[in-house]
């Protein structure tokens, strides 16, 4: 029989087998003589092993995952020589010897079985496989389809990807997702799938390879296993074959991985690849994909090259490009003012067509980049205000929270939203309540003429959830309300219960530092603010860490020039651990102040100086202490001013970002006016 006729006959028999024909199965069965095949190749058949150690059964002799001691790449030579390395346990190289006898088939030297399958049959099989995967609702359902010892490359990749998709759909509540993962790891076919993925990695196409790596990482297969390390090394070898989309997928997988030799090598390789391909990029979207790939810790020189490339292509920017550029710059942690200012113009001009979540992503990027642009934030706030009737309470709360994190206070929007809260406080969810209280507290804002109705509405909503509210949520709400000068007695009594405090201050609590800080602030409010209830139990709480701020040299020099006696100037005063005062100017020729009874716990020398002196507290403040574009003090600063005034201090605020722009004569005039004015500068900037 001629070679051509033989190949046609063989193709027909394989087609019959793919159709489950008994003729095809019988004809093909005798052709698989593995022993003779092995002798022809001069290879010894390998005993079937199980190189996947079980994650959950320590005593098991079978190995569910790959060995934890796989060598990691140490450089370029190591990447290229991976095929020459042997396994740690002494078995031949994975890429030269196949553990499964199905790899030793008569056609291995000619062409792969997948290539001999007719195109129409492959398309039909892939379609049927996709239909089966779509019916799966859990990783176990996917693994039930992976019992074969010779899965196709596409089947292997799609199996891992589908398992990850099904895991994502499972809700986090009650540990259901983790439970499904445990069942997946213990499934009888998981070992088989992992082995075949490892052995087939070198034969996979770039797309299947990177999707498999991404899914394996997201499924939290231990990073030290041979499966993960093998996929990482193969990706290193085939970096030049990866296209834009595949590079992005690899970068996404690396983003959640711990540092190790192979991870660092692959990440470094990606950055080199991005730098080499940069001149070839002609469109904005591929450029943004490359930006998302290099990571926050990429060299500044590479970030600047990407920035310059984007600036050269400004003429191509569309609205989606402008939106994505914010996220791309956040992905590499580069605050490029030229790019951001250019993109914001496009966003402002088209603000009415940007969907809710895309606008939230823009604000998130602004937070990460500390980009507090008043024009952009005002445009977003104005748009929300004009269309507030279209938004749900939850959506407006999210917008306001993002703006509060940026320190932007849109007065009209805050006042309008407060009216909605006052009208129907019972409609607020617990998350809405926590968020709204935090927003108004952070921004130190209460609507003019509506402050008490708003606080009463929040109190009404809090009482509705009081029986079932968790201790951390109760603490957050009360911290915000106390910061605003409102002290609901019943919720505070619940917070002061021993069991609640023990839960919040438990050393095993991961949020103990934040809880301690908030409790300490509540303690200060209850002891210093007027009309606050007595809560003596708070006096025994631990204190927060000391504020290690340092005095500003420019301010110190100016103050020394305006005081008559250097002894009248004190610097670096610490009150209550967390209240740092840059400078105190003391005058002994002023009337004696009346000291409230609530300060009997203060340091004796501070009380004594207050009884006989007039004290000016000079606070040196950065731009972030004020609302964007104003000198309106934000949350914690406003509370600090209120408490210092309660102690009898005359408070002077020195905004450093403005102070440094003044000449020496102007600085002296400014401080002389404020220090000797006889009234606190906090009065000029209302706290509400």
N, C-alpha and C positions, 0 to 999 in steps of 0.2 A: 504494500500500500504506500502510495506517495505521501510525502510529509503534509501536503496541502489537504489531501483527503483525510488523513489521520486527524488533523486539527479540526476539520469540519465535523467529523464524527464525534470527536471529544466534546466540541461545543454543544452538539445536539444532546449528548448524554447528560451534560451538566444542566441544560435547559429542562430536560425531563426530570432530573432530580429536584430542581427548584420548584417544579410543579407538583412535587410529591408523587411522581410516577413510580410505580413499583419496578418498571423496566429499567428506568434510569438508576434507581437505587441498586438493583442487582448487578447491572453492568459496571457500575463504578466501584462497587465494593472490592473486587479482586485487585483493582489497580493500586490500592494503598498498601504497599509492602514496605512498611517503615524500616524493618530490619535490613532489607537489601539496600534501601535508600541510605541508611546510615553507613553501611559498609562501603558503598560507592564513594560517599563523601569523606570517609576516613574518620568518622566521628563516633564517639561512644554515646549511646542513649543515656540520657540523664534520668535519674529517678524523679518521679513527680514529688515536688516538695510544696510546702505551704509557707512562703516567705512573708506572711502578713501577721505579725503578733497582735493578739486580741487586746483591745483597749480596756475591756471590761472584765476579762477572765485572765488574771495574772498567771494562774497555774496551767493554762492551756498549752499543749505542746505544739499545736498548729499556730502558724503566724498569720494573723489577719491583715496587718499592715506590713510595710516594708521595713527593713532593719533601720534602727536609729543611728547606726554608725556609718552611714554612707559618707564617702569622702566628699568634701566640698571643693569647688574650684578655687584656685589660688591665683589665677591670672589667665592671660590669653593662651599660653601654651597648654595650660591645663584643660581649657575648654576644647582645644583642638585634639587633645590626646585622650579624650574620654573613651574612645572605642578601644584603646589599648589597655585600659585598666581592667582589673579583675575584681570580683566581688570579695567582700571582707571574709566571707565564710569559705573561700577557696574554690567556689564553683566558677566555671568559665564565664567570660564576659557576656553580659545580658544581650548585647547587640550582635554577637557572633553565634551563640548557642541558645536555642529556644528551649525553655523548660517544658513546654507542652509539645507532645508528639505530633499534634496536628500541624505544626510548622514544617515537619519533615514530610512533605507530600511530593509526589512525582513531578509536579509542575513548578516547583520552587525555582529551578534554574531558568525556566522558560519565561513564565509570566505569572503574576499573582492570580488567584482564583477570582478576586473581585474584578480584575480587568477582563477575564474571559466571560463574565456574565454579560449577556446581551444588554444593551443600553435600555431597551424597553422594559426588560425584566427588572433591572436595577431600579428604574424609576417607579415601577409598580411596587417593588418591595419597600422602597423608601417611603412611598405614600402610605402603604399599609402600616409600616412601623410608626410613622408620625401619628396615624389615627389611633394606634394602640397607646402611645405615650399620652395623647390628649385625654384619654380616659382615666389616667392615673391621678389619684388624689393624695398620695403620700409616697415617700421614698421606697417603702416596702412594696408598693404596687409596681414601681419601676423595676425593682430588683427581681420581682417574680417573672419578668420578661427576659432575664439575663442568665438563664440556666445553661445556655449553650456553652460549650468549651471553645468555640471558634466564632466569637462575635465579630461582626464587621467593624471597620474603623469608625464608620458613621454611627453605628449602634452604640459603641463604647462612649463616644463623645456625647451623643444625644442622651444617653442614660444618665450621665453625671449632670448634664445641664438640666434635664427634666427633674431630677431629684432636688436640685437647688431651687428650681421654680416652685415645686410643691412645698418645700420647706418654708419658703418666703410667704406662701399663702396661709400657712398655719399661724393662728394668733398666738401671741406670747403668753397669754393668760394661763396661770396654773401650771406652767412648765410644760405645756403640751409640745412645743417645738423641740425642747431638749429631749423629751421622752421619745418623740419620733426619730430623732437622730440616734438615740441609743438603740432603738429597734433596728435602724438601718445598719449600724455597725455590727450588730449581732446576727444579721440576716445571713443565711447560708450561701447566698449568691454574691454577697458583697466582696468576699475574699476572691472569688473567681473574677469579678469585674475589675478589681484593683490590679490583680496579676496581669490580666490581659491588657489593661491600660498601660502598665509599665512596659510590657514587652512590645507593645505596638506603638509606643511614643515616637520612635524613629521613623516609622512608616506613615504616620498621620500627616495629613495636609496641614498647612499653617493655621487655617481656621479651626479645624478640629482640635489641634494641639492647644491653642491658646484658650479655647472655650473649656476644654477639659481641665486645664490648670486653674482657670478662674473658678469653675464649679467646685473643684476639689478643695481649694482654699476657702471658699465661702461655706462649704459644708463642714469646715473645721476639722478636716483630717489632719492629724498632728504634723506640724511642719518638718519635724526631724525624720519622718518616715522616708523610705526609699522611693515610694511613689511620688511624693511631692518633690524630693530632691532630683529625681530622674527627670521629671517634667521641667523643672527649672533649668537643668543642664542642657536638655534638648532645645529648649527655647534659646539658650545662649548660643548654641551651635548654629541655629537657623534664624538668627536675628535679621540677616540681610534679606530673608524671604518674606518678612512680615510687611504687610501693607498698613495704611493709616488706621483702619478699624482694628486690626489685630494688635497693633502697638498700643492702642488705647485700652484694649481688654487686658493685656499683660500689665499695663500700668495700674489698672484698677485692682488686679489681683495682688500686686506688690504693695499696694497702699496699706493693706491690713496685715502685712506680714512682719514678723520680728527680724531684726538684722541677723544675717549669717553670711557665710562665704558666698554661697550661690545667689542669695538675694542681692547682696551688694554688687556682685559681678554683673548680674542681669540688669540691675538698675543703672550701673555705670555704663553698660553697653547700650542701653536705651538712650542715655544722654548723648553718647558719642554718635549714635545713629541719627538722633534729632539734629545735632549740630551739622552732620554731614549732609543731611537732606534739606536743610534750611534754604539754601539757594534755589532749590528746585521747586519750592512751594510757590504757587501762583494764586491761590485762593485763600480767603479768610478762614473758612471752616477747617481745612487741614492744619492751618497754623494754630488755631485754637486747640485742636486735638493734640498737637505736639506740646503745647503749653501745659495741658492737663497731664501729660505723661511724665514730665521731668521731676515733679515733686517740689515741696517747699524748701528742701535742703540742697537744691541744685546750686552750682556755682553762680555767683552774681554776674559773672561775665556772660554766661549762657542766657540768663534771664534778660540781660540788657540787649543781647543780639535778637532775642525774640521780640522784645519791646520795639526795637528799631525797625524790625521787619514789619511789625503791625502798623507802625507809624507811616512807613512807606506805602502801605496798602490802604490808607484811610479812605481813598476815593471809592473803594469797593464796599464799604460798610453798609449793611442793611440794618433794619431794626432788630431782627433776630441776632445778627452779628454783634450789635451794640449791647444787647442784653447778655449774651454769652461771654462777652469780653470781661464783664465784671466778675463772673464766676471763674474765668480762666486766670485772671490776675490774682484772685484769691487763692487759686490752686497752687500758684507758685509764690505766694506771699510777697507780691511786688506792688507797691502803691505807686503806680505810674500816673502822676497827675496829668501829663499831656493826653494820655489815652483815656483816662477816666473823664476828664473835662470834655473831650471830644465826643465820647459816647453818651454822656449825660444830655447833651444837646438833642440828640436823636430821640432819647427816651422822653424828655420833656415835651418835645413836639408831637409825640405819638402816645402820650400817657393814657388816652382814653381807649386804646385798642390793646393794651397789655393785660393779659389775664392775671387773676389774683395771685396764683402761686409763683408766676414769673416775677411779679413785683416783689413778692416776699423774698425770692432768691436774690434779687438785686439788693434789697436792704440787708440781707444776710452777708453778702459780699462786702457791702459798705462797712458793716460791723467788723468783719475780719481784717479789712484794710485800714480801719480807723479813718475812713473817708467821710468826714462830717461836712458835706456840702449843703449850705443853707438853701441855695436855689433849687437843687434837686429835691430836697426833703420838703420844701414849701410847696413845690408843684405836686408832689404825691399827696401831701396833706390836703391841699385845696381840692384835688380831684375826689378824694375820699369824702370830704365834707360836702361837696356838691352832689354826690351820689349816695349819701349815707343811708338813704331809704332803701337802696338796693342790696346793702350788705347785711349779713347776719351779725349778731352781737359777737360771736366767736371770731369772725373775720376782722371786724374793726379792732377787737382786743389784740389780735396778732399784729396788725399794723402798728397800733399804739405801742405795743411792747418793743417792737423793732426800733421805733423812733426813740423810745425811752432809753434803750441801750446805747443809742447814738447821742443821747443828751439833747434831742431836739424837742422843743416845747411848742406845739402848734395850738395856741390858746383857743382859737375858735373851734377847732375840732374837738378838743378836750371838753370844752363847755357844752357843745352840742351833744356829745356822747354822754356826758353826765346827766343831761335831761332825759335821755332814753333809760338810763339806769334808775333814775328817781321815779320815773313813771311806772316801772314794773320790776322791782327788785326780786320778786318771787321767780321770775323767769330765768335768772342767772343760774348756770351750772356751777358746781364747785370750782372747776378749772377757771371759769369766767371770773368768779369772785376773787380767787387768788391772783389772777393776772391783772384785773382792774385795780385792785388795791395796790399792787406793786407798781403799776404804771404811774398812778397819781402820787405815790410816795417817792419814787425815783425822780420824778420831775418836779417835786415839791409844788404841786399845783392843786388848788381848790377853786372851783368856779366862783367868781365874785357874786355875792348875794345868794349863792346856792351851796355854800360849804357845809352847813349843818344838815340840810336835806340829803345831800350826797352821802355824808358819813352815816346818817340814820338809815339810808337805804342799804348801804353795805352791811351795817349792823343787823338789819332785818334778815338779809340773806344769810349772814353768818349764823344767826340763831336757828335758821331752818336746818342747817347742816351740822349743828353742834353735837347732836347725839352720835353721829357716825363719822365725824371728821377725824382724820388721822392726826397724830401728834405733830409730825413735821409740817403738815398743811396749816394746822392751827397756829403754829409758831410763825409761819410766813405771813399769814393774814394779820396777826396781832402786831408783828414787827412793823408792817406797813402802816397800820392804823395808828400805832403809838408814834411812829415817825411823823405822822400828820397831826399829832397832838390830840388824838381821840383814844379814850381808854374805856372800852366796854367791860364792865365789872364781871359779869357772869362768865364770858369766855376767858378772862384773865384768871378767875378762880380755878377754872378747869386746867389752865396751863400750869398753875402753881401746885397742882396735885403731885404728890411724891412719885407716883408711878409714871406720870407723864414726864417729869423732869429726869427720872432715872433712865427712861427710854431715850430721851434726847441727848443725855450726857454720858451714855454708855460708851466706854472706851472702844468697844468693837464697832460702834457706829461709824461708817465711813464719812459722814457729814458732821462729825463732832465739832470741828473747828468753826464751821459756819453756824451751827446751832449755838455754840458758846458766844460767838460774836453777837448774834441776834438777841440772845437772852441778856447779855451785858448791856446792850443798847436799851432794851425794855426796862432794865433795872435803872439806868440813868434817867429815862423819861419819867418813871414813877417817882423817883426821888427829887427831881428838879422841876418838873412841869407843874403848873398850878392845876388845882382841881383834879389831881390824879389820885386814885385809891391807894391806900397803904398796903404794901405787899412785903412784909418783913422777911418772908421766906427767901426772897431774892438776894438778900444781903450776903448769904453764905455761898453764893455761886462763885465758881472759879472766874478769874479775870482773863481778859483776852491778852494776846501778846503785845508787847510795848511797841508803839509807833517809833520807827527809827529814822524819821525825817531829819533833815539837817537845815540850819538857817541859810537864807540866801545872802551871799556876800554883798551884792549890790544894795539890798535893802538895809543891811547892817551898816554899811558905810554912810548911807544917807541919814539914817536915824542918829548915828553918832554926831552928825553935823548939826542936828536940830535940837539935841538935848543939852541942857546947861551942865549937868553933872553926869559923867559916865556911870556913876553908881545908880542912876535912875533907870538905866537900860539893862534889862535881863534878857537872855536869849536861851532858846532850847528848853522851854518849860514843858514838863509832862504832867498832865492831869488825868487821873483815872485810867492810866495805861494807854487808852486809845485817843485821848485828846491832847494833841501836840500843838503848842503855841509857839510860833517862830520867835516873837519878841514881845516883851511886856515893858511898857513905859510906866513908871510909878511916880505919882506926885503926892507929896505930903502936905500940901497947903490947901487941899480940897476938903469939903465937908465930909463928915463920917457917913458912910452908907449903911442902910439898914440891911442886915444879912438875914436871909430866910432861915428858919429853923431846920430845914431839911438838909443843910449842908454840914451838919455836925460830924459827918464821917470824913470830911476832907482833911488834908494834911494840915497840921496845926499852924505851920508857918504861913500857909496860904491864907487861912482864915484870919490870922493876926494882921497880915499886910492889908487885907481887905477892910478890916475894921478901922484902920488909921489912914488909909491911902485911897487915892483915885487911880485905878489901874486901866491902862489901855492895852488890849490884846491885839497885836498886829499879826494877821494871818497871811502868809505868802501862798498864793494859790495858782495852780496851773489852769490852762484853758479848759481842761476836762472837768473842772469843778463847777463850771457854769454852763447854762443852757446855750446851745449853738447860737452865735451871733448876739448874745446879750451878756449881762453880768448878773443874771438871775441865778442865785445859788441852788444847786441841785440837792437831792435828798439828804445824805449824811451831813453835808456842809450846813444845810439849813438847820438841822437838828443841833449841830454843834454851836452855831450862832445863838440859837434860842437858849441853850443851856448856859453858855458863857454870859449872856445878858442876865439870866436868872441869878448867876453868881455875882453880879454887880460889875462885870467888865464892860468897858466901852470898846466895841469891836470895830476894827479897821481892816477892810479887805484890800489886799494888794494883788491885783491880777498881773502875774509876772509877764505874760505875753504882751501886755500893754506897757507895763512899767519899763521894760527893756528898750522900748522905742523912744523913751523920753531922754532929753539931755539932762545933765546933772542939776542945773538950775530948776528945770521943770520937776524933777524928782523931789527936790527939797520943798518946792512950793506945794506939790501934791501931798506929801506926807505931813508937812507942817499944818496944812489946812485940815487934814483928816484927824490927826492926833489931837490938835488943840480946838477942834470944832465943838466939842462938848456933847456930840451926839454920834451914835453908831452909824457907820456907813450902811449897815444892814437895813436901816430904815429907808434909805434911798432905793434899795432893791427889795421890794416886798417879798416876803417868804411864801406867800400864797398868791 
